């Protein structure tokens, strides 16, 4: 295992090349614009005012469709850095809500989306890969893919919850 100092030296080398810095800057700019897109196009959804930038593991923003907000649930659009993919997650306002709804999905025979095997150390209740290996040369098409998949995910979740929760 390398020392922290060795990792910093490698980090320095990569930053000096300039590619990582430019890629990260462009990616964060795109995610900011994606958040603004959802905020402007869906004024009935409360879109979070900030983006969670993470530790180069994941970056996300969340929003709250009215149909889920009353259940203390939210939607997160997540970029997974090591997989270079966009996902959409159903999440709870807190761990208690997350566990309640995770159990509801886990104990049902519903298998439309990935349900993590546990809630320990996990922030999602269910997950779906929106875009694997996104094409950043066509940001409009990418945004449409993310939007279309997210809206379908929300519809499917709301339908499930209307039939399976009180």
PEBELSUL-V858424 format. One record per backbone hydrogen bond with DSSP energy under -1.0 kcal/mol. CO is the residue of the C=O (numbers start at 1). NH is the residue of the N-H. Records with the same first field share a line. If there is no record, write none. Layout:
CO=NH / NH
This chain:
3=7
4=8
5=9
6=10
7=11
8=12
9=13
10=14
11=15
12=16
13=17
18=22
19=23
20=24
21=25
22=26
23=27
24=28
25=29
26=30
27=31
28=32
29=33
30=34
31=35
32=36
33=37
34=38
35=39
36=40
37=41
38=42
42=45
46=64
52=60
57=81
59=79
60=52
61=77
62=48
63=75
64=46
65=68 / 69
66=70
68=71 / 73
69=72
72=93
74=91
75=63
76=89
77=61
78=87
79=59
80=84 / 85
84=133
85=80
86=130 / 131
87=78
88=128
89=76
90=125
91=74
94=98
95=99
96=100
97=101
98=102
99=103
100=104
101=105
102=106
103=107
114=127
119=122
126=90
127=114
128=88
131=86
135=138
138=142
139=143
140=144
141=145
142=146
143=147
144=148
145=149
146=150
147=151
148=152
149=153
150=154
151=155
152=156
153=157
154=158
155=159
156=160
157=161
158=162
159=163
160=164
161=165
